[in-house]
Amino acid sequence: MTLATASPAVAAAVAWTRERSRREQVLIAFFSGFVVLTLFWFAILRPLLGVREDSIARIAAYESIKARVANAGPISPGMALPDGPLESVIVIQSAPFGITPANIAVEGDGVALTLNAARYDSVIPWLGALERSGLVISELRMTRSAAEGTVDATMTVTRP
């Protein structure tokens, strides 16, 4: 089975090409090659080159971030933890946030305390500051208080 007898469409195309002059056959062959190369460029090669550029950019960004993290050094605590009993440290750290802990009691190696009607938007940053300073909030129970925007909380705070 030859190419010309593979299908009626191919046979018609081969017959049509044979009827053309040698010059027209060369022009058709050149144009067909140009179309194939253009399709190869736009359908295959150009998308692959775009993906390659994106990958190189991502690798460069990763390397940059990796170098910045390596040069940053260790993470330092946000607040320096004052020396002294844990209950006094908690009271000192709560003052800038406008929080007054109630019922502070030493329990084992930690301190249990209660917050009554404390502003929620002050309690959350204060808890974050406690953890950034190196203290560990081992237990926390927070409930909505009667007044809008306030919470009641009981918690246990320990040193690491």
C-alpha positions in Angstrom: 0.0 0.0 0.0 1.5 3.3 -1.1 0.8 6.8 0.2 -1.3 7.6 -2.9 -3.7 4.6 -2.2 -4.0 5.1 1.5 -7.2 7.2 1.2 -9.1 8.9 -1.5 -8.2 12.4 -0.1 -4.5 11.6 -0.1 -4.8 10.1 -3.6 -6.5 13.3 -4.8 -3.8 15.5 -3.2 -1.0 13.5 -4.7 -2.6 13.6 -8.1 -3.2 17.4 -7.8 0.5 17.9 -6.8 1.8 15.8 -9.8 -0.3 18.0 -12.1 1.7 21.1 -10.9 4.9 22.3 -12.5 8.2 21.6 -10.9 8.4 25.3 -9.8 4.9 25.1 -8.1 5.8 21.9 -6.4 9.0 23.5 -4.9 6.9 26.5 -3.7 4.2 24.3 -2.2 6.9 22.2 -0.5 8.6 25.3 0.8 5.3 26.8 2.1 4.3 23.5 3.7 7.7 23.3 5.5 7.2 26.9 6.6 3.7 26.2 8.0 5.0 23.1 9.9 7.9 25.1 11.4 5.5 27.9 12.4 3.1 25.5 14.0 6.0 23.8 15.8 7.2 27.1 17.1 3.9 28.4 18.3 2.3 25.2 19.5 5.3 23.4 21.1 8.5 25.3 21.4 7.2 28.7 22.6 5.1 27.3 25.4 7.9 25.2 26.6 10.3 28.2 26.6 7.7 30.1 28.6 7.5 27.4 31.2 11.2 27.3 31.4 11.4 31.0 32.0 8.8 30.7 34.8 10.7 27.9 36.3 14.0 29.8 36.3 12.3 32.8 37.9 10.7 30.6 40.6 14.1 29.0 41.3 15.7 32.4 41.6 13.0 33.6 43.9 13.4 30.5 46.0 17.2 30.9 46.2 16.8 34.5 47.2 14.4 33.7 50.0 16.6 30.8 51.1 19.6 33.2 51.3 17.6 35.8 53.2 16.4 33.2 55.7 19.9 31.8 56.1 21.3 35.3 56.7 18.5 36.4 59.1 19.8 34.4 62.0 17.7 33.1 64.9 14.4 34.6 65.7 14.6 36.8 68.7 11.7 37.0 71.2 9.4 40.0 70.9 9.5 41.0 74.5 12.2 40.5 77.1 10.9 38.5 79.9 11.5 40.2 83.3 13.0 38.2 86.0 10.9 37.4 89.1 7.9 35.3 90.0 5.7 34.3 87.1 2.6 36.0 88.5 4.3 39.4 88.6 5.7 38.9 85.1 2.2 38.3 83.8 0.8 41.4 85.6 3.7 43.5 84.2 3.1 42.2 80.6 -0.7 42.7 80.8 -0.5 46.4 81.9 0.4 47.8 78.4 -2.7 46.1 76.9 -5.1 47.5 79.6 -5.7 44.0 81.0 -6.0 43.3 84.7 -5.8 39.6 85.6 -7.9 38.4 88.5 -7.6 35.4 90.7 -3.9 34.7 90.1 -2.9 31.4 91.7 0.4 29.5 91.5 -0.3 25.9 90.4 2.8 23.7 90.2 5.3 25.2 87.8 2.7 27.6 86.3 0.2 30.2 87.1 -3.6 30.0 86.7 -5.4 33.2 86.2 -8.8 34.6 85.3 -9.8 37.6 83.1 -13.2 39.1 83.7 -14.9 41.2 81.0 -11.6 41.9 79.2 -11.7 43.5 75.8 -11.3 40.8 73.1 -9.2 43.1 70.9 -6.7 43.5 73.7 -6.7 39.9 75.0 -5.6 38.4 71.7 -2.6 40.6 71.1 -1.6 40.1 74.8 -1.7 36.3 74.4 0.5 36.7 71.3 2.9 38.9 73.2 3.0 36.3 76.1 3.9 33.5 73.7 6.5 35.7 71.8 8.2 36.5 75.1 8.8 32.8 75.7 5.9 31.9 78.0 3.7 28.9 77.3 -0.1 29.1 77.5 -0.8 25.5 78.3 -4.6 25.9 78.9 -7.0 28.5 77.7 -10.8 28.7 77.9 -12.4 31.8 76.6 -16.1 32.7 76.6 -18.1 35.7 75.5 -18.9 38.1 78.3 -22.2 39.9 78.8 -20.9 43.2 77.4 -20.3 43.5 73.7 -16.7 43.0 72.6 -15.5 41.5 76.0 -14.6 38.0 77.0 -14.1 36.0 80.2 -11.1 33.8 80.2 -9.3 31.3 82.4 -5.8 30.1 81.5 -2.7 28.5 82.8 0.7 30.0 81.9 4.0 28.3 82.4 7.7 29.0 81.6 9.2 26.7 79.0 
